Amino acid sequence: MTERFAAFISYSHADAAAARWLHHRLETFRMPRALVGTETPFGPVQRRLLPSFRDRDELAASGDLGGELRAALAASRFQIVLCSPRAAQSKWVNEEILSFKRLHGEQRTLALILSGEPYAGDARECFPPALRFRLGADQSLSDAPAEPIAADMRPGKDGRRLALLKIIAGIAGVPLDALVRRDAARRQRRLMWVTAASLAVAAVTIGLAIYAEGQRRVAVRQRELADKSLDFLIGTFQIANPATENPRTITALTILDRASRRAAGELSDEPGVSARLLRATGEIYANLGVAKEAERDLKIALARLPPRGEERARAMLLLARIYRQRGDAAASTRAIQAATGSYDRGSPDADELDADVAERRGRIATLEGNYLASADLLGEAAQRYVALPGDHREDAARAWLNQGEALLQIGRIAEAERVFSRARTVFAGLFGRDHVRTADAIRNQARADLEAGRLDSARRRADEALAIYERVLDPGHPLIGMALILQGRVLTRAGQTGPALQSFDRARDLYGKLYGPQSFQVADAQFYAAQADLIARRPQDALSRADFVKAVYDREYGPDDPDQAELLELRSRILLAAGRKADAAQACRSALALRQRIHAKPGSESARQPCSSLT
């Protein structure tokens, strides 16, 4: 019979809480990437286990297990028995064990001890009879002792975590030591992940980097490197002065800064390990929105990496991301070109790197205003991610989100809504509602609502995304600024200019602290604030903001950028509201002339309203 379930969980209903805990852990456990694809007696290891079966209803009084439970027993790879004195006395647990053994043999029934004592023979006994003894030739219970494989959750024994890993190793067919080692690395990176999920990468990256480097060295060097790695981990998570450092106030950034300093300094004599660690800390800084430190660590890592290799390509692509976020399309393009020249097309991760390159190029096309090219490149990146082996749903959904943004800019709202919805479904399934990625998808759905004129839905979704960001991110994260600008745009469209200006000013202040008061991000916030001032009939305030935006756009974008045309159109409307009709008409003519030049570049259309009625 085809296996539908990784395990059938047998338990006394007095132990229902433990059964629910185990069921949840099995169904949400993600196998370490290093083990995915490993051949086992049950086939290649998958990222997630098959579902587990847990009956939620009491069995009928007839004494028969029932067709549904028998079918589930037959379709299960393993049986997990939650052992306690109550389970040992349960007729139904015993019957499930007998039925499973008759279907699958003796070796696939695993025991998870909750309480009591195995083989006690008295009221403390936790093993049901069918677990303690083997089946005879006639398939009835014999008096031959069985030796079930057991994990022990009792105090002083395995504990919950190790017991769970023993069970998972058994049903997945992977070595326990490999699973424990990789799970320990994953748990250490979770400690660092306090404000953003990407911080979880650190501990695994540390473990894998040090392990990989150590494999290339002789036995003495392996021992030295292991000692250094242990000192690094202990020192990174150690409280420097327990008398003055409060553990409850130590942030993820505190730990990350410590890891960065130690990787750059104390491990400088191990350039391979140091470079991998610094690439990891650089990526985490970038995910947290701390661009300066991210760039610093990545550049140190590049200086210590070989001139070619996949690790170097990944570091260069991360730098390209930072440059793009800063608005420097030229530097980002150079970094991508350097990355593509750093790895061979036949290397193991070449397909994944090719997808990343397509995604980065698509994002630069967005920055340059070439939205049609951006939509095509990001769609290509999503297709590449979907075609990759392993679980790349998060990567594909991220590409869909960015593709939808480009589609919005060229007025293809229905297509944008489809990819936004697809991305939200993926992120919510992977991470749940309160996650940055899910909030990104909700924010983009709000943008589509705004473009389609659905203001009630746009406001609800914009507020929802902002609330999630403020719960899970540092107060100065740039995503909060993006959500504030969107919230302000929705409020402006609804005629609520006072609250809208409050949102725009909050975004301006946040970006000013993060990127500097003359950054293009600050200018974008001021652009939308000028629109709100115009609607509020404050043309002088609007004109002052527009003048500031022009100075920044001239410096950052040059004369032929689509944002310059949009600014000229806004300026013409402001001048008209101020009674300067001739100046307004001149600004509008300049905007239309610029748009004619821009439209010669395919994909450079804009979604903001033109001013042609003034000419």
BAZADREN-650279 format. One record per residue (C-alpha): x, y, z; residue in one letter. Coordinates in Angstrom, 3 decimals. Example, Ala and Ser with C-alpha at 12.3 -4.5 7.8 and 13.67 -1.06 7.14 Angstrom:
BEGIN
        c1        c2        c3  vexgu
    12.300    -4.500     7.800      A
    13.670    -1.060     7.140      S
end
This chain:
BEGIN
        c1        c2        c3  vexgu
     0.000     0.000     0.000      M
     1.242     3.516    -0.807      T
     2.698     5.343     2.187      E
     0.492     8.347     2.971      R
     1.812     8.996     6.472      F
     5.278     9.161     7.971      A
     3.916     7.875    11.270      A
     0.763     6.767    13.063      F
     0.698     8.246    16.579      I
    -0.828     5.904    19.183      S
    -1.613     7.363    22.589      Y
    -3.967     7.357    25.524      S
    -6.351    10.284    25.300      H
    -5.134    11.299    28.745      A
    -1.869    12.124    26.919      D
    -3.599    14.153    24.189      A
    -1.543    17.297    24.901      A
     1.722    15.435    24.301      A
     0.255    13.871    21.154      A
    -0.720    17.275    19.805      R
     2.777    18.589    20.551      W
     4.446    15.673    18.763      L
     2.076    15.871    15.791      H
     2.765    19.586    15.381      H
     6.537    19.143    15.654      R
     6.622    16.353    13.087      L
     4.487    18.235    10.578      E
     6.421    21.495    10.899      T
     9.930    20.031    11.114      F
    12.134    20.980     8.181      R
    15.027    18.664     7.474      M
    18.434    20.411     7.394      P
    19.335    21.258     3.810      R
    22.570    19.292     4.052      A
    20.563    16.085     4.521      L
    17.952    16.740     1.816      V
    18.433    14.319    -1.074      G
    20.469    11.832     0.982      T
    19.596     8.281    -0.018      E
    17.866     6.223     2.721      T
    15.986     2.895     2.811      P
    12.853     4.991     2.239      F
    14.186     6.935    -0.739      G
    15.834    10.381    -0.915      P
    15.362    12.567     2.175      V
    12.730    15.250     1.570      Q
    12.678    18.758     3.047      R
     9.561    17.877     5.031      R
     8.295    14.594     6.417      L
     5.119    13.041     5.141      L
     2.053    13.941     7.261      P
     1.537    12.039    10.505      S
    -1.784    10.484    11.527      F
    -3.283    11.266    14.937      R
    -6.849    10.159    15.681      D
    -8.832    12.853    17.515      R
   -11.921    10.873    18.442      D
   -12.488     8.178    21.008      E
   -12.780     4.684    19.506      L
   -16.167     3.036    19.381      A
   -17.175     0.782    22.225      A
   -17.373    -2.208    19.880      S
   -13.711    -3.032    20.382      G
   -13.009    -2.720    16.674      D
   -10.433    -0.172    15.533      L
   -12.607     0.878    12.613      G
   -11.904     1.050     8.903      G
   -10.394     4.545     8.890      E
    -7.829     3.748    11.575      L
    -6.926     0.417     9.982      R
    -6.404     2.135     6.652      A
    -4.227     4.762     8.337      A
    -2.187     2.058    10.083      L
    -1.634     0.302     6.763      A
    -0.611     3.547     5.040      A
     1.899     4.589     7.738      S
     5.652     4.032     7.486      R
     6.163     3.912    11.270      F
     4.110     3.809    14.437      Q
     4.994     6.071    17.386      I
     3.622     4.948    20.749      V
     3.413     7.599    23.495      L
     4.266     5.532    26.545      C
     2.884     6.249    30.002      S
     1.127     4.225    32.728      P
    -2.159     5.367    31.182      R
    -1.117     4.157    27.737      A
     0.059     0.845    29.189      A
    -3.451     0.248    30.519      Q
    -5.233     1.386    27.330      S
    -6.922    -1.410    25.407      K
    -7.011     0.733    22.269      W
    -3.310     1.617    22.302      V
    -2.478    -2.059    22.694      N
    -4.816    -2.991    19.837      E
    -3.242    -0.364    17.547      E
     0.241    -1.766    18.277      I
    -0.899    -5.324    17.520      L
    -2.533    -4.246    14.268      S
     0.514    -2.256    13.148      F
     2.937    -5.092    13.924      K
     0.774    -7.512    11.960      R
     0.891    -5.172     8.981      L
     4.513    -3.986     9.106      H
     6.494    -6.256    11.407      G
     8.299    -5.607    14.694      E
    10.942    -3.074    13.644      Q
     8.791    -0.084    12.750      R
     7.142     0.600    16.094      T
     8.937     3.387    17.989      L
     8.377     4.239    21.647      A
     8.359     7.762    23.098      L
     8.424     7.540    26.894      I
     6.460    10.312    28.615      L
     6.296     8.995    32.188      S
     6.382     5.801    34.191      G
     9.027     3.093    33.907      E
     9.563     0.517    31.134      P
     9.340    -3.140    32.224      Y
     8.422    -2.131    35.802      A
     5.657    -4.733    35.917      G
     3.561    -2.686    38.324      D
     1.522     0.532    38.366      A
     4.562     2.415    37.032      R
     4.701     0.296    33.851      E
     4.567     2.518    30.738      C
     4.904    -0.042    27.908      F
     1.655    -1.662    26.710      P
     1.860    -5.487    26.489      P
     2.012    -5.452    22.685      A
     5.108    -3.242    22.911      L
     6.841    -5.430    25.511      R
     6.416    -8.722    23.658      F
     6.807    -9.993    20.123      R
     4.143   -11.549    17.922      L
     4.185   -15.299    17.581      G
     3.972   -17.303    14.379      A
     0.181   -17.212    14.632      D
     0.275   -13.365    14.828      Q
    -0.916   -13.392    18.424      S
     1.092   -11.915    21.279      L
     3.805   -14.267    22.538      S
     5.874   -14.241    25.717      D
     9.086   -13.483    23.785      A
    10.424   -10.086    24.941      P
    10.565    -7.325    22.360      A
    13.226    -4.646    22.321      E
    11.454    -1.539    21.021      P
    13.459     1.482    19.904      I
    12.682     4.158    22.482      A
    13.221     7.875    22.969      A
    12.830     9.168    26.518      D
    11.315    12.581    27.297      M
    11.404    12.130    31.067      R
    13.392    14.588    33.215      P
    17.049    13.621    33.344      G
    16.788    11.480    30.195      K
    16.853    12.549    26.531      D
    14.671    15.608    27.045      G
    12.082    16.836    24.563      R
    14.427    17.998    21.821      R
    16.712    14.975    21.629      L
    13.758    12.620    21.985      A
    12.047    14.341    19.067      L
    15.205    14.117    16.945      L
    15.526    10.408    17.733      K
    11.991     9.859    16.497      I
    12.544    11.949    13.352      I
    15.845    10.215    12.584      A
    14.062     6.874    12.855      G
    11.146     7.665    10.574      I
    13.300     9.569     8.045      A
    16.031     6.927     7.961      G
    18.892     9.375     8.602      V
    21.759     8.986    11.093      P
    20.896    10.496    14.457      L
    24.323    12.102    14.941      D
    24.064    13.935    11.612      A
    20.590    15.191    12.454      L
    21.571    16.237    15.989      V
    24.693    18.039    14.815      R
    22.862    20.012    12.175      R
    19.906    20.680    14.432      D
    22.238    22.041    17.113      A
    23.705    24.457    14.590      A
    20.200    25.493    13.565      R
    19.150    26.122    17.176      R
    22.171    28.334    17.789      Q
    21.326    30.508    14.814      R
    17.765    30.828    16.146      R
    19.191    32.438    19.268      L
    20.644    35.155    17.063      M
    17.341    35.511    15.193      W
    15.388    37.822    17.507      V
    14.153    40.642    15.315      T
    14.364    39.154    11.826      A
    14.087    35.598    10.591      A
    17.186    35.798     8.429      S
    19.403    35.873    11.524      L
    18.711    32.131    11.800      A
    21.193    31.577     8.969      V
    24.148    32.462    11.156      A
    24.667    29.415    13.345      A
    24.171    26.890    10.537      V
    26.476    28.873     8.272      T
    29.072    29.004    11.031      I
    28.846    25.285    11.626      G
    28.941    24.364     7.956      L
    31.716    26.813     7.123      A
    33.958    25.594     9.923      I
    33.105    21.977     9.196      Y
    33.827    22.342     5.468      A
    37.097    24.137     6.095      E
    38.180    21.588     8.651      G
    37.551    18.699     6.224      Q
    40.342    19.960     4.005      R
    42.935    19.932     6.709      R
    45.034    17.237     8.307      V
    44.069    15.777    11.671      A
    46.073    18.236    13.744      V
    44.640    21.188    11.864      R
    41.154    19.745    12.260      Q
    41.580    19.684    16.012      R
    42.913    23.248    16.074      E
    40.065    24.484    13.917      L
    37.476    22.700    16.034      A
    38.890    24.372    19.132      D
    38.759    27.761    17.440      K
    35.184    27.218    16.310      S
    34.132    26.248    19.804      L
    35.817    29.334    21.242      D
    34.124    31.446    18.562      F
    30.655    30.152    19.358      L
    31.125    30.402    23.112      I
    32.573    33.896    22.850      G
    29.842    35.078    20.507      T
    27.012    34.109    22.823      F
    28.814    34.750    26.105      Q
    27.757    37.652    28.315      I
    30.859    39.803    28.681      A
    30.084    41.066    32.179      N
    27.168    39.431    34.020      P
    27.246    42.244    36.555      A
    26.481    44.921    33.959      T
    24.923    43.115    30.965      E
    21.268    42.241    31.301      N
    20.520    39.097    29.237      P
    16.996    40.354    28.598      R
    18.277    43.491    26.893      T
    20.861    41.817    24.645      I
    19.502    42.147    21.094      T
    20.106    40.199    17.934      A
    22.192    43.124    16.705      L
    24.376    42.885    19.833      T
    25.157    39.253    19.071      I
    25.586    39.942    15.362      L
    28.057    42.787    15.999      D
    30.036    40.514    18.292      R
    30.105    37.715    15.698      A
    31.195    40.163    12.991      S
    34.077    41.571    15.046      R
    35.324    38.140    16.067      R
    35.070    36.710    12.542      A
    37.037    39.635    11.108      A
    39.676    39.729    13.841      G
    40.168    36.511    15.757      E
    39.710    34.244    12.714      L
    41.809    36.325    10.314      S
    44.383    33.510    10.194      D
    41.657    31.205     8.826      E
    40.618    33.171     5.714      P
    38.270    30.514     4.346      G
    36.271    30.238     7.557      V
    36.419    33.957     8.245      S
    35.161    34.816     4.740      A
    32.183    32.480     4.985      R
    31.241    33.831     8.387      L
    31.539    37.421     7.219      L
    29.429    36.703     4.153      R
    26.791    35.293     6.508      A
    26.926    38.279     8.871      T
    26.846    40.628     5.869      G
    23.695    38.956     4.573      E
    22.058    39.146     7.987      I
    22.947    42.830     8.358      Y
    21.383    43.418     4.929      A
    18.224    41.563     5.926      N
    18.012    43.733     9.033      L
    18.353    46.885     6.938      G
    21.794    47.786     8.346      V
    23.457    48.573     5.020      A
    26.763    50.104     6.175      K
    27.778    47.128     8.296      E
    26.554    44.712     5.612      A
    28.784    46.328     2.979      E
    31.750    46.352     5.374      R
    31.535    42.627     6.169      D
    30.971    41.608     2.552      L
    33.989    43.579     1.333      K
    36.214    42.002     3.995      I
    34.856    38.582     2.990      A
    35.621    39.243    -0.681      L
    39.181    40.241     0.182      A
    39.667    36.837     1.858      R
    37.898    34.674    -0.739      L
    39.575    33.085    -3.784      P
    39.207    35.061    -7.049      P
    36.695    32.519    -8.393      R
    34.052    30.352    -6.802      G
    30.389    30.163    -5.862      E
    30.984    31.715    -2.451      E
    32.506    34.784    -4.098      R
    29.576    35.025    -6.516      A
    27.087    34.966    -3.630      R
    28.965    37.718    -1.809      A
    29.044    39.878    -4.957      M
    25.305    39.395    -5.498      L
    24.658    40.495    -1.926      L
    26.730    43.620    -2.575      L
    24.690    44.225    -5.726      A
    21.561    44.124    -3.593      R
    22.963    46.700    -1.151      I
    24.014    49.045    -3.968      Y
    20.565    48.778    -5.548      R
    18.865    49.557    -2.248      Q
    21.093    52.632    -2.059      R
    19.911    53.645    -5.543      G
    23.272    53.079    -7.276      D
    22.265    51.136   -10.392      A
    25.726    51.387   -11.981      A
    27.540    49.921    -8.965      A
    24.909    47.202    -8.647      S
    25.318    46.281   -12.316      T
    29.109    46.071   -11.940      R
    28.727    43.786    -8.919      A
    26.390    41.477   -10.860      I
    28.837    41.331   -13.769      Q
    31.631    40.436   -11.347      A
    29.431    37.724    -9.837      A
    28.609    36.144   -13.204      T
    32.313    35.944   -13.980      G
    33.091    34.267   -10.660      S
    31.501    30.842   -11.154      Y
    31.501    28.143   -13.824      D
    28.232    27.287   -15.562      R
    28.839    23.625   -14.804      G
    29.270    24.121   -11.050      S
    26.776    22.460    -8.666      P
    24.989    25.692    -7.740      D
    25.190    27.375   -11.146      A
    21.455    27.075   -11.848      D
    20.594    28.662    -8.501      E
    23.097    31.471    -9.078      L
    21.686    32.037   -12.587      D
    18.235    32.507   -11.054      A
    19.664    34.958    -8.520      D
    21.408    36.905   -11.288      V
    18.160    37.183   -13.281      A
    16.389    38.439   -10.164      E
    19.072    41.060    -9.421      R
    19.010    42.302   -13.023      R
    15.249    42.583   -12.859      G
    15.463    44.699    -9.729      R
    18.003    47.030   -11.380      I
    15.700    47.399   -14.393      A
    13.001    48.548   -11.966      T
    15.401    51.082   -10.462      L
    16.201    52.387   -13.947      E
    12.519    52.713   -14.834      G
    12.598    49.923   -17.438      N
     9.554    48.172   -16.001      Y
     8.756    45.939   -18.965      L
    12.261    44.453   -18.935      A
    12.028    44.175   -15.160      S
     8.776    42.198   -15.334      A
    10.279    39.822   -17.923      D
    13.514    39.261   -15.979      L
    11.742    38.703   -12.665      L
     9.282    36.305   -14.290      G
    12.277    34.419   -15.695      E
    13.872    34.333   -12.229      A
    10.689    32.913   -10.691      A
    10.526    30.192   -13.352      Q
    14.164    29.297   -12.722      R
    13.553    29.023    -8.975      Y
    10.514    26.794    -9.517      V
    12.571    24.489   -11.759      A
    15.390    24.070    -9.216      L
    15.590    20.873    -7.145      P
    14.756    21.266    -3.475      G
    12.490    23.790    -1.824      D
    12.812    27.219    -3.484      H
     9.248    28.387    -2.932      R
    10.386    31.388    -0.903      E
    12.752    32.517    -3.667      D
    10.093    32.141    -6.365      A
     7.523    34.030    -4.295      A
     9.997    36.862    -3.704      R
    10.557    37.140    -7.467      A
     6.790    37.163    -8.059      W
     6.394    40.020    -5.602      L
     8.949    42.140    -7.406      N
     7.547    41.168   -10.805      Q
     4.138    42.356    -9.637      G
     5.600    45.732    -8.676      E
     6.947    46.168   -12.216      A
     3.620    45.081   -13.723      L
     1.833    47.697   -11.638      L
     4.095    50.389   -13.040      Q
     3.056    49.558   -16.615      I
    -0.634    49.339   -15.758      G
    -0.999    45.541   -15.926      R
    -2.908    45.482   -12.652      I
    -4.735    42.164   -13.094      A
    -1.448    40.321   -13.792      E
     0.156    42.010   -10.790      A
    -2.720    40.956    -8.534      E
    -2.319    37.332    -9.630      R
     1.386    37.146    -8.811      V
     0.887    39.028    -5.516      F
    -1.807    36.549    -4.471      S
     0.420    33.618    -5.455      R
     3.302    35.023    -3.402      A
     1.116    35.678    -0.354      R
    -0.192    32.103    -0.422      T
     3.362    30.741    -0.496      V
     4.675    33.001     2.283      F
     1.691    32.437     4.573      A
     2.055    28.685     4.103      G
     5.781    28.744     4.827      L
     5.961    31.292     7.637      F
     2.475    32.184     8.864      G
     0.774    35.570     8.960      R
     3.142    37.471    11.278      D
     6.200    37.370     9.052      H
     8.029    39.973     7.009      V
     7.543    38.102     3.744      R
     3.798    37.723     4.276      T
     3.594    41.425     5.113      A
     5.490    42.225     1.884      D
     2.833    40.391    -0.118      A
    -0.021    42.108     1.746      I
     1.610    45.511     1.173      R
     1.840    44.850    -2.545      N
    -1.767    43.695    -2.671      Q
    -2.641    47.044    -1.093      A
    -0.713    48.800    -3.874      R
    -2.737    46.919    -6.495      A
    -5.944    47.882    -4.685      D
    -4.820    51.512    -4.714      L
    -4.079    51.467    -8.438      E
    -7.475    49.841    -9.089      A
    -9.282    52.441    -6.958      G
   -10.359    50.002    -4.217      R
    -9.544    52.380    -1.368      L
   -11.222    50.499     1.504      D
    -9.361    47.290     0.688      S
    -6.137    49.230     0.066      A
    -6.304    50.934     3.455      R
    -7.114    47.721     5.317      R
    -4.221    45.871     3.712      R
    -1.767    48.773     4.069      A
    -2.576    49.053     7.789      D
    -2.274    45.271     8.184      E
     1.171    45.167     6.549      A
     2.448    48.109     8.625      L
     1.214    46.481    11.839      A
     3.098    43.259    11.040      I
     6.313    45.145    10.212      Y
     6.124    47.102    13.460      E
     5.662    43.879    15.436      R
     8.545    41.927    13.927      V
    11.120    44.493    12.746      L
    13.437    47.015    14.345      D
    11.765    50.473    14.466      P
    14.272    51.861    11.943      G
    13.883    49.167     9.279      H
    13.369    50.535     5.729      P
    10.359    48.274     5.134      L
     8.485    50.268     7.765      I
     9.233    53.405     5.742      G
     7.854    51.777     2.589      M
     4.681    50.761     4.420      A
     4.266    54.273     5.833      L
     4.532    55.797     2.352      I
     1.921    53.391     1.014      L
    -0.365    54.141     3.953      Q
     0.041    57.861     3.261      G
    -0.747    57.424    -0.432      R
    -3.983    55.590     0.375      V
    -4.980    58.274     2.882      L
    -4.159    60.997     0.356      T
    -6.346    59.356    -2.276      R
    -9.145    59.179     0.318      A
    -8.775    62.919     1.004      G
    -7.372    62.435     4.532      Q
    -4.331    64.618     3.997      T
    -3.577    65.297     7.674      G
    -2.992    61.642     8.643      P
    -1.315    61.095     5.263      A
     1.286    63.798     5.954      L
     1.978    62.257     9.353      Q
     2.774    58.945     7.636      S
     4.973    60.615     4.999      F
     6.877    62.616     7.626      D
     7.492    59.468     9.693      R
     8.880    57.751     6.596      A
    11.041    60.802     5.784      R
    12.533    60.841     9.301      D
    13.174    57.087     9.241      L
    14.918    57.231     5.861      Y
    16.887    60.308     6.900      G
    18.413    58.445     9.836      K
    19.050    55.346     7.739      L
    20.342    56.769     4.432      Y
    20.949    60.465     5.100      G
    18.705    63.543     4.741      P
    19.553    64.010     1.036      Q
    18.865    60.407    -0.036      S
    16.456    59.485    -2.816      F
    14.341    57.590    -0.274      Q
    13.771    60.836     1.652      V
    12.968    62.541    -1.666      A
    10.361    59.882    -2.487      D
     8.635    60.506     0.852      A
     8.674    64.235     0.137      Q
     7.245    63.679    -3.364      F
     4.141    62.024    -1.966      Y
     3.921    64.578     0.845      A
     3.886    67.316    -1.809      A
     0.908    65.588    -3.424      Q
    -0.897    65.616    -0.076      A
    -0.073    69.300     0.462      D
    -1.468    70.052    -2.993      L
    -4.743    68.283    -2.264      I
    -4.896    70.076     1.104      A
    -4.622    73.387    -0.816      R
    -1.210    74.305     0.534      R
     0.586    74.943    -2.776      P
     3.527    76.817    -1.222      Q
     4.308    73.897     1.116      D
     3.910    71.515    -1.813      A
     6.234    73.608    -3.986      L
     8.885    73.712    -1.266      S
     8.832    69.928    -1.028      R
     8.920    69.580    -4.824      A
    12.001    71.832    -4.997      D
    13.765    69.564    -2.506      F
    12.798    66.472    -4.511      V
    14.123    67.999    -7.744      K
    17.506    68.739    -6.189      A
    17.839    65.117    -5.068      V
    16.529    63.629    -8.329      Y
    18.923    65.795   -10.375      D
    21.826    64.471    -8.351      R
    20.728    60.833    -8.103      E
    18.903    60.091   -11.356      Y
    19.944    62.521   -14.061      G
    17.630    64.404   -16.441      P
    15.964    61.543   -18.363      D
    14.649    59.389   -15.530      D
    10.884    58.578   -15.392      P
    10.718    60.030   -11.888      D
    11.790    63.391   -13.320      Q
     8.757    63.360   -15.640      A
     6.464    62.510   -12.754      E
     7.970    65.328   -10.708      L
     7.450    67.817   -13.553      L
     3.806    66.749   -13.820      E
     3.313    67.210   -10.090      L
     5.074    70.547   -10.213      R
     2.782    71.743   -13.020      S
    -0.293    70.948   -10.938      R
     1.180    72.724    -7.912      I
     1.972    75.834    -9.964      L
    -1.542    75.833   -11.378      L
    -2.981    75.664    -7.848      A
    -0.739    78.609    -6.905      A
    -2.221    80.657    -9.742      G
     0.919    80.507   -11.912      R
    -0.753    79.100   -15.003      K
     1.986    80.017   -17.486      A
     4.670    78.362   -15.339      D
     2.383    75.357   -14.905      A
     1.928    74.993   -18.660      A
     5.698    75.231   -19.226      Q
     6.349    72.526   -16.612      A
     3.728    70.333   -18.248      C
     5.269    70.778   -21.711      R
     8.650    69.811   -20.273      S
     7.093    66.710   -18.711      A
     5.456    65.651   -21.973      L
     8.680    66.169   -23.918      A
    10.583    64.099   -21.395      L
     7.977    61.341   -21.588      R
     8.368    61.210   -25.366      Q
    12.095    60.616   -24.901      R
    11.510    58.022   -22.194      I
     8.934    56.095   -24.216      H
    11.580    55.454   -26.825      A
    12.965    53.047   -24.200      K
    10.553    50.058   -24.026      P
     9.059    49.388   -20.630      G
     9.609    52.836   -19.165      S
     5.949    53.756   -18.744      E
     4.748    55.186   -15.432      S
     1.557    54.753   -13.453      A
     1.289    58.353   -12.083      R
    -1.139    60.755   -13.762      Q
     0.086    63.052   -16.598      P
    -0.660    66.768   -16.875      C
    -1.558    66.946   -20.582      S
    -4.767    68.838   -19.817      S
    -2.671    71.908   -18.943      L
    -1.077    72.276   -22.383      T
end
